[in-house]
Amino acid sequence: MKLKEDLAGPQSAALFDAFREARGKPLVVDASAVRKVDTPGLEICLSAARTWRSDGKALRYENIPDVLDSAIQTIGLTSDDFQAEGD
């Protein structure tokens, strides 16, 4: 799955829908295009990792840009918190 450039504001609903549709199978998320993110966007990405973890499925973010990594650190987490090990 490739994330869009904007994960903020109204784009959060589309992000949530994309994760919901992908649930139940291992997922690699390419974050290279992300240029804008807000707290709700981060919460959706973190919630996806927790959901995949509880489902026993793998979820991995790749190509995390500085803007996303900085936002993750601002809320006191690391990119590892957004990963899930599994099948």
C-alpha positions in Angstrom: 0.0 0.0 0.0 1.4 3.4 -0.9 0.5 6.3 1.4 -0.6 9.6 -0.2 1.3 12.9 0.2 -1.3 14.3 2.6 -2.4 12.4 5.7 -3.9 15.4 7.5 -7.4 16.6 7.9 -10.1 15.2 5.6 -7.5 12.8 4.1 -7.6 10.8 7.3 -10.9 9.2 6.4 -9.5 7.8 3.2 -6.5 6.5 5.1 -8.7 4.8 7.6 -10.7 3.2 4.8 -7.6 2.0 3.0 -6.4 0.2 6.2 -9.8 -1.3 6.8 -9.9 -2.8 3.3 -6.4 -4.3 3.8 -7.1 -5.8 7.2 -6.5 -9.5 7.6 -3.4 -9.9 5.5 0.3 -8.9 5.8 0.9 -5.4 4.6 3.9 -3.3 3.5 3.2 0.4 3.6 5.3 2.7 1.4 5.4 6.1 3.2 7.8 7.8 0.7 5.2 10.2 -0.7 4.1 11.6 2.7 4.7 15.4 3.0 2.0 16.4 5.5 0.7 14.6 8.5 -1.3 15.5 11.6 -2.1 13.8 14.9 -5.3 12.0 13.6 -3.3 10.7 10.6 -0.6 9.3 13.0 -3.3 7.8 15.2 -4.7 5.9 12.3 -1.3 4.6 11.3 -0.6 3.6 14.9 -4.0 2.0 15.3 -3.4 0.0 12.1 -0.2 -1.4 13.6 -1.9 -2.3 16.8 -4.8 -4.0 14.9 -2.4 -6.0 12.7 -0.4 -7.0 15.9 -3.6 -8.2 17.6 -4.6 -10.1 14.4 -1.2 -11.8 14.3 -0.4 -10.2 10.9 2.7 -8.4 9.8 2.6 -4.7 9.0 5.8 -2.8 8.0 6.3 0.8 7.0 9.0 1.5 4.5 10.7 4.7 3.2 9.6 6.8 6.1 10.3 10.5 5.2 11.7 12.9 7.8 8.4 14.8 8.1 6.7 11.6 9.2 9.6 10.4 11.4 9.6 13.9 13.1 5.9 13.7 13.8 6.2 10.3 15.3 9.0 11.4 17.6 7.0 14.5 18.6 4.3 12.3 20.1 7.0 10.3 22.0 7.1 7.2 19.8 9.5 5.7 17.3 8.9 4.1 13.9 9.2 0.7 15.6 5.9 1.4 17.4 4.3 1.5 14.0 5.4 -2.0 13.0 3.7 -5.3 13.6 5.3 -8.8 13.5 3.2 -11.7 12.3 2.4 -14.0 9.4 
